[in-house]
């Protein structure tokens, strides 16, 4: 159960944000409801997220896996739910998305680069960070510096999202259920 009311004041800014959220996501996102208690935070977060959406130097699958690995490491069920739905919509295979929380035990599902990206995401998320020179050198060699910078920034952003959403007590909104994966396909991939 959320630790903050998800019924914020119905300001003009919130009503516009709620309309946009329903239009794009099919529901008003709970983090938006939480942030709507502070108009400045809601506006800054919205602008920031819209800017992030334009970043395109990193392969979308690698970006999704890194974001999901952070959410799993922190334990943000809202972020995992939304991340699964969003990533599935971008064409990331469902079997990969379902395997992120226990990726170390499901290495056959991922490429070597995907495994390294998730290892790096966890290393950046650790307190203190556990990033090694070898890890960064391999990633820069495989991705190039612009994509490596984007990867690192996305991991940091997901730390912000997951930690805030966890602190607010947000849980999944059922986004994953909207993916419409047929039961036979799910059973055959498991």
C-alpha positions in Angstrom: 0.0 0.0 0.0 1.3 3.4 -0.9 2.8 5.5 1.9 1.6 8.7 0.3 -1.9 9.6 -0.8 -2.4 8.9 -4.5 -5.3 11.4 -4.5 -3.3 14.7 -5.0 -4.9 18.1 -5.3 -6.7 18.5 -8.6 -4.6 21.4 -9.9 -4.6 22.3 -13.6 -1.1 20.9 -13.9 -2.2 17.5 -12.4 -5.3 17.4 -14.6 -3.2 18.0 -17.7 -0.7 15.4 -16.6 -3.4 12.9 -15.9 -4.9 13.4 -19.3 -1.6 12.9 -21.0 -0.8 9.9 -18.9 -4.1 8.2 -19.7 -3.6 9.0 -23.4 0.0 7.6 -23.6 -0.1 4.8 -20.9 -3.8 4.0 -20.6 -3.7 5.0 -16.9 -2.6 7.8 -14.6 0.8 6.6 -13.4 1.1 6.3 -9.6 4.5 8.1 -9.4 2.8 11.1 -11.2 0.1 11.1 -8.5 2.7 11.0 -5.8 4.7 13.8 -7.4 1.6 15.9 -8.0 1.6 16.8 -4.3 4.5 19.2 -5.2 3.9 21.0 -8.5 7.6 21.9 -9.0 8.7 18.3 -8.6 6.0 17.1 -10.9 6.9 19.6 -13.6 10.7 19.0 -13.3 10.2 15.3 -13.4 8.0 15.4 -16.4 10.4 17.6 -18.3 13.3 15.4 -17.4 11.5 12.2 -18.4 10.6 13.7 -21.8 14.2 14.6 -22.4 15.3 11.1 -21.5 12.9 9.7 -24.0 15.0 11.3 -26.8 18.2 9.6 -25.9 19.1 7.1 -28.6 22.8 6.2 -28.5 22.2 2.9 -26.6 20.5 -0.1 -28.0 16.9 -0.2 -26.6 17.1 -3.8 -25.4 20.3 -3.1 -23.5 18.7 0.1 -22.0 15.7 -1.9 -20.9 17.7 -4.7 -19.4 19.9 -2.2 -17.4 16.8 -0.4 -16.1 15.0 -3.6 -15.1 18.2 -4.9 -13.4 18.3 -1.8 -11.3 14.6 -2.0 -10.4 15.1 -5.7 -9.5 18.2 -5.0 -7.4 16.4 -2.2 -5.5 13.2 -4.2 -5.3 10.8 -1.7 -6.9 7.8 -3.7 -7.9 6.2 -0.7 -9.6 9.3 -0.1 -11.8 9.5 -3.8 -12.7 5.8 -3.9 -13.6 6.0 -0.7 -15.8 9.4 -1.6 -17.2 8.1 -5.0 -18.3 5.2 -3.4 -20.1 7.2 -0.6 -21.7 10.1 -2.9 -22.7 7.7 -5.6 -24.1 6.1 -2.8 -26.2 9.5 -2.0 -27.6 10.0 -5.6 -28.7 12.3 -6.9 -26.0 11.5 -10.7 -25.7 9.3 -11.6 -22.8 11.6 -14.4 -21.8 14.4 -11.9 -21.2 12.2 -9.6 -19.3 11.0 -12.3 -17.0 14.6 -13.5 -16.4 16.0 -10.2 -15.3 15.4 -10.6 -11.6 17.4 -13.8 -11.5 19.7 -13.2 -14.5 22.7 -14.7 -12.9 20.9 -18.1 -12.8 19.5 -17.7 -16.4 22.6 -16.8 -18.3 21.6 -18.9 -21.3 18.8 -16.4 -22.1 21.2 -13.5 -22.6 24.1 -12.5 -24.8 27.5 -11.9 -23.2 27.0 -8.1 -23.7 23.5 -8.2 -22.1 25.0 -10.0 -19.1 27.8 -7.4 -18.8 25.3 -4.6 -19.0 23.2 -6.1 -16.1 26.3 -6.7 -14.1 27.4 -3.1 -14.6 23.9 -1.9 -13.7 24.1 -3.8 -10.4 27.7 -2.5 -9.8 26.6 1.1 -10.3 23.6 0.5 -8.0 25.7 -0.9 -5.2 26.5 1.3 -2.2 29.3 2.2 -2.6 29.5 1.5 -6.3 31.4 -1.6 -7.3 32.3 -0.7 -10.8 35.7 -2.0 -12.0 38.0 -0.6 -14.7 37.8 -3.9 -16.6 34.0 -3.7 -16.7 34.0 -0.2 -18.1 36.7 -0.9 -20.6 34.8 -3.9 -22.0 31.6 -1.9 -22.2 33.3 1.1 -23.9 34.9 -1.3 -26.4 31.6 -2.9 -27.2 29.3 0.1 -27.1 31.4 3.2 -27.7 31.7 6.1 -25.4 28.4 7.9 -26.2 26.4 4.7 -25.6 28.4 3.9 -22.4 27.6 7.4 -21.1 23.9 6.9 -21.9 24.0 3.5 -20.2 25.5 5.0 -17.0 23.1 7.9 -17.0 20.1 5.6 -17.4 21.3 3.4 -14.6 21.6 6.5 -12.3 18.1 7.7 -13.4 16.6 4.3 -12.6 18.2 4.4 -9.2 16.3 7.7 -8.7 13.0 6.3 -9.9 13.2 3.0 -8.1 14.3 4.5 -4.8 11.6 7.2 -4.9 8.9 4.8 -5.9 10.0 2.2 -3.3 10.1 5.0 -0.6 6.6 6.0 -1.6 5.5 2.4 -1.2 4.2 2.1 -4.8 3.5 -1.3 -6.2 2.6 -2.6 -9.7 -0.4 -1.1 -11.4 -1.0 -4.1 -13.6 0.9 -2.9 -16.7 2.5 -6.3 -17.2 -0.9 -7.9 -17.4 -1.7 -5.7 -20.5 1.1 -7.3 -22.6 -1.2 -10.0 -23.8 1.3 -12.9 -24.0 -0.7 -16.0 -24.8 -0.6 -18.6 -22.1 0.8 -21.3 -24.4 3.7 -19.1 -25.3 4.5 -18.3 -21.7 4.5 -21.9 -20.7 6.8 -22.9 -23.6 9.3 -20.2 -22.8 9.5 -21.1 -19.1 
